[in-house]
Amino acid sequence: MQISRQKVVITGHLILVRHGEPGLKPGDRLSGWIDIPLSRKGIEEALECAKALENIEIDLAFASNLFRAQETLSIILSAQKKTGAFIHERTEFNEQTGSKESSERLDWYSYPEKLSENLIPIYTTPALNERYYGQLQGRKKQKMEEKYGAEQVSRWRWNFEPGPPEGESLKAVYERAVPYFQNNIMPALKNGKNVLICAHQSSLRALVKYIEKVSDEDIREIRFSTGELAIYHYSEGKLVRENEELGPELKRNI
């Protein structure tokens, strides 16, 4: 008698979240690397995300090194049945440069192993930071449009390249965010883990460009509002979008 064996499919979910509204409102200034907390509205947006995800069991989470992303992530994880724990990666001392270098090993933990089942590891990395805006950093958008022209500022912000004066293009963000995603996040998804990434307009656009194979031209139309979610599941070797396509609210110029 032939015994049929059903193939077990392991499906991991990827959840991308843009941080809640920061103290410097996105409609007013170009925040970039300025490290600022959430506004009251931003906290409310993070709470809405927490409610939307409370029935999805998160296995591990990632955030940028900027406080507005980490604060949003902490609020979201407050709705989970487990406790989020920031993991401090082991560093190696480089005798030639005199600097510490992250080993980026996700199998090393700074908390007792017996508690690991009740914790959600949280990894923070500058690879997921917002773009560095150079001469535009922290400046009012209206003033920059008056100085450089609204069309030029729009090209710097939404085109794949080039970037603003002395700042990063989206291509530069892509070149730091995507390798980190490939090396540190994709393996967890392939193992069926549910992964939450809380990051920024530019770093999330870079990840969407990679995941959905968006062209250099079409990436201009992909934008995230503060507190917005994008959910994917890993199936047959690729990530497939689950929630509805980015709508007008996501694509608005913020």
Contacts in CASP RR format, 6 or more apart in sequence:
PFRMAT RR
TARGET T0000
AUTHOR 0000-0000-0000
METHOD contacts of the structure
MODEL  1
MQISRQKVVITGHLILVRHGEPGLKPGDRLSGWIDIPLSRKGIEEALECA
KALENIEIDLAFASNLFRAQETLSIILSAQKKTGAFIHERTEFNEQTGSK
ESSERLDWYSYPEKLSENLIPIYTTPALNERYYGQLQGRKKQKMEEKYGA
EQVSRWRWNFEPGPPEGESLKAVYERAVPYFQNNIMPALKNGKNVLICAH
QSSLRALVKYIEKVSDEDIREIRFSTGELAIYHYSEGKLVRENEELGPEL
KRNI
9 235 0 8 1.000
10 190 0 8 1.000
10 191 0 8 1.000
10 192 0 8 1.000
11 192 0 8 1.000
11 233 0 8 1.000
11 234 0 8 1.000
11 235 0 8 1.000
12 189 0 8 1.000
12 191 0 8 1.000
12 192 0 8 1.000
12 193 0 8 1.000
12 194 0 8 1.000
12 195 0 8 1.000
12 233 0 8 1.000
12 234 0 8 1.000
13 56 0 8 1.000
13 189 0 8 1.000
13 194 0 8 1.000
13 195 0 8 1.000
13 231 0 8 1.000
13 232 0 8 1.000
13 233 0 8 1.000
13 234 0 8 1.000
13 242 0 8 1.000
14 185 0 8 1.000
14 189 0 8 1.000
14 195 0 8 1.000
14 197 0 8 1.000
14 211 0 8 1.000
14 231 0 8 1.000
14 232 0 8 1.000
14 233 0 8 1.000
14 234 0 8 1.000
14 239 0 8 1.000
15 53 0 8 1.000
15 56 0 8 1.000
15 58 0 8 1.000
15 194 0 8 1.000
15 195 0 8 1.000
15 196 0 8 1.000
15 197 0 8 1.000
15 229 0 8 1.000
15 230 0 8 1.000
15 231 0 8 1.000
15 232 0 8 1.000
16 197 0 8 1.000
16 199 0 8 1.000
16 204 0 8 1.000
16 207 0 8 1.000
16 208 0 8 1.000
16 224 0 8 1.000
16 229 0 8 1.000
16 230 0 8 1.000
16 231 0 8 1.000
16 232 0 8 1.000
17 49 0 8 1.000
17 72 0 8 1.000
17 73 0 8 1.000
17 76 0 8 1.000
17 196 0 8 1.000
17 197 0 8 1.000
17 198 0 8 1.000
17 199 0 8 1.000
17 227 0 8 1.000
17 228 0 8 1.000
17 229 0 8 1.000
17 230 0 8 1.000
18 198 0 8 1.000
18 199 0 8 1.000
18 200 0 8 1.000
18 201 0 8 1.000
18 204 0 8 1.000
18 224 0 8 1.000
18 225 0 8 1.000
18 226 0 8 1.000
18 227 0 8 1.000
18 228 0 8 1.000
19 38 0 8 1.000
19 42 0 8 1.000
19 46 0 8 1.000
19 66 0 8 1.000
19 68 0 8 1.000
19 69 0 8 1.000
19 71 0 8 1.000
19 72 0 8 1.000
19 198 0 8 1.000
19 199 0 8 1.000
19 200 0 8 1.000
19 226 0 8 1.000
19 227 0 8 1.000
20 38 0 8 1.000
20 39 0 8 1.000
20 41 0 8 1.000
20 42 0 8 1.000
20 43 0 8 1.000
20 45 0 8 1.000
20 46 0 8 1.000
20 68 0 8 1.000
20 72 0 8 1.000
20 226 0 8 1.000
20 227 0 8 1.000
21 38 0 8 1.000
21 39 0 8 1.000
21 41 0 8 1.000
21 42 0 8 1.000
21 45 0 8 1.000
21 226 0 8 1.000
21 227 0 8 1.000
22 31 0 8 1.000
22 36 0 8 1.000
22 37 0 8 1.000
22 38 0 8 1.000
22 39 0 8 1.000
22 42 0 8 1.000
22 68 0 8 1.000
22 226 0 8 1.000
23 36 0 8 1.000
23 37 0 8 1.000
23 38 0 8 1.000
23 39 0 8 1.000
23 68 0 8 1.000
24 31 0 8 1.000
24 34 0 8 1.000
24 36 0 8 1.000
24 138 0 8 1.000
25 39 0 8 1.000
26 201 0 8 1.000
26 226 0 8 1.000
26 254 0 8 1.000
27 141 0 8 1.000
27 254 0 8 1.000
28 140 0 8 1.000
28 141 0 8 1.000
29 138 0 8 1.000
29 139 0 8 1.000
29 140 0 8 1.000
29 141 0 8 1.000
30 133 0 8 1.000
30 136 0 8 1.000
30 137 0 8 1.000
30 138 0 8 1.000
30 139 0 8 1.000
30 141 0 8 1.000
30 144 0 8 1.000
30 157 0 8 1.000
31 68 0 8 1.000
31 130 0 8 1.000
31 133 0 8 1.000
31 137 0 8 1.000
31 138 0 8 1.000
32 130 0 8 1.000
32 131 0 8 1.000
32 132 0 8 1.000
32 133 0 8 1.000
32 137 0 8 1.000
32 138 0 8 1.000
32 200 0 8 1.000
33 66 0 8 1.000
33 129 0 8 1.000
33 130 0 8 1.000
33 132 0 8 1.000
33 133 0 8 1.000
33 137 0 8 1.000
34 137 0 8 1.000
34 138 0 8 1.000
35 66 0 8 1.000
35 67 0 8 1.000
35 68 0 8 1.000
36 67 0 8 1.000
36 68 0 8 1.000
37 67 0 8 1.000
37 68 0 8 1.000
37 71 0 8 1.000
38 46 0 8 1.000
38 68 0 8 1.000
38 71 0 8 1.000
38 72 0 8 1.000
42 72 0 8 1.000
42 226 0 8 1.000
42 227 0 8 1.000
43 71 0 8 1.000
43 75 0 8 1.000
45 72 0 8 1.000
45 226 0 8 1.000
45 227 0 8 1.000
46 71 0 8 1.000
46 72 0 8 1.000
46 75 0 8 1.000
46 76 0 8 1.000
46 227 0 8 1.000
47 75 0 8 1.000
48 227 0 8 1.000
49 72 0 8 1.000
49 75 0 8 1.000
49 76 0 8 1.000
49 227 0 8 1.000
49 229 0 8 1.000
50 75 0 8 1.000
50 76 0 8 1.000
50 77 0 8 1.000
50 78 0 8 1.000
50 79 0 8 1.000
51 79 0 8 1.000
52 229 0 8 1.000
53 76 0 8 1.000
53 79 0 8 1.000
53 80 0 8 1.000
53 196 0 8 1.000
53 229 0 8 1.000
54 79 0 8 1.000
54 80 0 8 1.000
56 194 0 8 1.000
57 80 0 8 1.000
57 81 0 8 1.000
57 82 0 8 1.000
57 194 0 8 1.000
58 77 0 8 1.000
58 80 0 8 1.000
58 82 0 8 1.000
58 120 0 8 1.000
58 194 0 8 1.000
58 195 0 8 1.000
58 196 0 8 1.000
59 120 0 8 1.000
59 188 0 8 1.000
59 193 0 8 1.000
59 194 0 8 1.000
59 195 0 8 1.000
60 120 0 8 1.000
60 121 0 8 1.000
60 122 0 8 1.000
60 123 0 8 1.000
60 188 0 8 1.000
60 193 0 8 1.000
60 195 0 8 1.000
60 196 0 8 1.000
61 73 0 8 1.000
61 77 0 8 1.000
61 84 0 8 1.000
61 120 0 8 1.000
61 121 0 8 1.000
61 122 0 8 1.000
61 123 0 8 1.000
61 195 0 8 1.000
61 196 0 8 1.000
61 197 0 8 1.000
61 198 0 8 1.000
62 122 0 8 1.000
62 123 0 8 1.000
62 124 0 8 1.000
62 125 0 8 1.000
62 128 0 8 1.000
62 184 0 8 1.000
62 185 0 8 1.000
62 195 0 8 1.000
62 196 0 8 1.000
62 197 0 8 1.000
62 198 0 8 1.000
62 199 0 8 1.000
63 69 0 8 1.000
63 70 0 8 1.000
63 72 0 8 1.000
63 73 0 8 1.000
63 122 0 8 1.000
63 123 0 8 1.000
63 124 0 8 1.000
63 125 0 8 1.000
63 128 0 8 1.000
63 197 0 8 1.000
63 198 0 8 1.000
63 199 0 8 1.000
64 70 0 8 1.000
64 124 0 8 1.000
64 125 0 8 1.000
64 126 0 8 1.000
64 128 0 8 1.000
64 129 0 8 1.000
64 130 0 8 1.000
64 198 0 8 1.000
64 199 0 8 1.000
64 200 0 8 1.000
64 203 0 8 1.000
65 124 0 8 1.000
65 125 0 8 1.000
65 126 0 8 1.000
65 128 0 8 1.000
65 129 0 8 1.000
66 129 0 8 1.000
66 130 0 8 1.000
66 200 0 8 1.000
69 128 0 8 1.000
69 198 0 8 1.000
69 199 0 8 1.000
69 200 0 8 1.000
70 124 0 8 1.000
70 198 0 8 1.000
72 198 0 8 1.000
72 227 0 8 1.000
73 122 0 8 1.000
73 196 0 8 1.000
73 198 0 8 1.000
74 84 0 8 1.000
76 196 0 8 1.000
76 198 0 8 1.000
77 83 0 8 1.000
77 84 0 8 1.000
77 120 0 8 1.000
77 122 0 8 1.000
77 196 0 8 1.000
80 120 0 8 1.000
82 118 0 8 1.000
82 119 0 8 1.000
82 120 0 8 1.000
83 118 0 8 1.000
83 119 0 8 1.000
83 120 0 8 1.000
84 119 0 8 1.000
84 120 0 8 1.000
84 121 0 8 1.000
84 122 0 8 1.000
85 111 0 8 1.000
85 119 0 8 1.000
85 120 0 8 1.000
85 121 0 8 1.000
85 122 0 8 1.000
86 122 0 8 1.000
86 124 0 8 1.000
87 109 0 8 1.000
87 110 0 8 1.000
87 111 0 8 1.000
87 121 0 8 1.000
87 122 0 8 1.000
87 123 0 8 1.000
88 110 0 8 1.000
89 102 0 8 1.000
89 103 0 8 1.000
89 104 0 8 1.000
89 105 0 8 1.000
89 108 0 8 1.000
89 123 0 8 1.000
90 102 0 8 1.000
90 103 0 8 1.000
90 105 0 8 1.000
90 108 0 8 1.000
91 100 0 8 1.000
91 101 0 8 1.000
91 102 0 8 1.000
91 103 0 8 1.000
92 100 0 8 1.000
92 101 0 8 1.000
92 102 0 8 1.000
92 103 0 8 1.000
93 99 0 8 1.000
93 100 0 8 1.000
93 101 0 8 1.000
94 100 0 8 1.000
94 101 0 8 1.000
104 183 0 8 1.000
104 184 0 8 1.000
106 121 0 8 1.000
106 123 0 8 1.000
106 184 0 8 1.000
106 187 0 8 1.000
106 188 0 8 1.000
109 116 0 8 1.000
109 121 0 8 1.000
111 119 0 8 1.000
123 184 0 8 1.000
125 180 0 8 1.000
125 184 0 8 1.000
126 176 0 8 1.000
127 176 0 8 1.000
127 177 0 8 1.000
127 179 0 8 1.000
127 180 0 8 1.000
127 203 0 8 1.000
128 177 0 8 1.000
128 180 0 8 1.000
128 197 0 8 1.000
128 199 0 8 1.000
128 200 0 8 1.000
128 203 0 8 1.000
129 199 0 8 1.000
129 200 0 8 1.000
129 203 0 8 1.000
130 199 0 8 1.000
130 200 0 8 1.000
130 201 0 8 1.000
130 202 0 8 1.000
130 203 0 8 1.000
131 163 0 8 1.000
131 167 0 8 1.000
131 168 0 8 1.000
131 169 0 8 1.000
131 170 0 8 1.000
131 172 0 8 1.000
131 173 0 8 1.000
131 200 0 8 1.000
131 202 0 8 1.000
131 203 0 8 1.000
132 167 0 8 1.000
132 168 0 8 1.000
133 139 0 8 1.000
133 164 0 8 1.000
133 167 0 8 1.000
133 168 0 8 1.000
134 164 0 8 1.000
134 165 0 8 1.000
134 166 0 8 1.000
134 167 0 8 1.000
134 168 0 8 1.000
135 164 0 8 1.000
135 165 0 8 1.000
135 166 0 8 1.000
135 167 0 8 1.000
136 144 0 8 1.000
136 153 0 8 1.000
136 156 0 8 1.000
136 164 0 8 1.000
136 165 0 8 1.000
136 167 0 8 1.000
137 167 0 8 1.000
141 153 0 8 1.000
144 153 0 8 1.000
145 153 0 8 1.000
153 164 0 8 1.000
154 253 0 8 1.000
156 162 0 8 1.000
156 163 0 8 1.000
156 164 0 8 1.000
156 169 0 8 1.000
157 164 0 8 1.000
158 170 0 8 1.000
158 219 0 8 1.000
158 220 0 8 1.000
158 223 0 8 1.000
159 169 0 8 1.000
159 170 0 8 1.000
159 216 0 8 1.000
159 220 0 8 1.000
160 169 0 8 1.000
160 170 0 8 1.000
160 171 0 8 1.000
160 174 0 8 1.000
160 209 0 8 1.000
160 216 0 8 1.000
160 219 0 8 1.000
160 220 0 8 1.000
161 169 0 8 1.000
161 170 0 8 1.000
161 171 0 8 1.000
161 172 0 8 1.000
161 216 0 8 1.000
162 169 0 8 1.000
163 169 0 8 1.000
163 170 0 8 1.000
163 172 0 8 1.000
168 202 0 8 1.000
170 202 0 8 1.000
170 205 0 8 1.000
170 206 0 8 1.000
170 209 0 8 1.000
170 219 0 8 1.000
173 202 0 8 1.000
173 203 0 8 1.000
173 205 0 8 1.000
173 206 0 8 1.000
174 206 0 8 1.000
174 209 0 8 1.000
174 210 0 8 1.000
177 199 0 8 1.000
177 203 0 8 1.000
177 206 0 8 1.000
177 207 0 8 1.000
178 206 0 8 1.000
178 207 0 8 1.000
178 210 0 8 1.000
181 207 0 8 1.000
181 210 0 8 1.000
185 195 0 8 1.000
185 197 0 8 1.000
188 195 0 8 1.000
189 195 0 8 1.000
189 234 0 8 1.000
189 239 0 8 1.000
190 234 0 8 1.000
190 237 0 8 1.000
192 234 0 8 1.000
197 204 0 8 1.000
197 207 0 8 1.000
199 207 0 8 1.000
201 223 0 8 1.000
201 224 0 8 1.000
201 254 0 8 1.000
204 224 0 8 1.000
204 230 0 8 1.000
205 219 0 8 1.000
205 222 0 8 1.000
205 223 0 8 1.000
205 224 0 8 1.000
208 214 0 8 1.000
208 219 0 8 1.000
208 222 0 8 1.000
208 230 0 8 1.000
209 219 0 8 1.000
209 222 0 8 1.000
211 232 0 8 1.000
211 239 0 8 1.000
212 241 0 8 1.000
214 222 0 8 1.000
221 251 0 8 1.000
222 246 0 8 1.000
222 250 0 8 1.000
222 251 0 8 1.000
223 246 0 8 1.000
223 250 0 8 1.000
223 251 0 8 1.000
223 252 0 8 1.000
223 253 0 8 1.000
223 254 0 8 1.000
224 230 0 8 1.000
224 246 0 8 1.000
224 250 0 8 1.000
225 249 0 8 1.000
225 250 0 8 1.000
225 252 0 8 1.000
225 254 0 8 1.000
226 254 0 8 1.000
228 249 0 8 1.000
228 250 0 8 1.000
229 243 0 8 1.000
230 241 0 8 1.000
230 243 0 8 1.000
230 246 0 8 1.000
231 241 0 8 1.000
231 242 0 8 1.000
231 243 0 8 1.000
232 239 0 8 1.000
232 240 0 8 1.000
232 241 0 8 1.000
232 242 0 8 1.000
233 239 0 8 1.000
233 240 0 8 1.000
233 242 0 8 1.000
234 240 0 8 1.000
END
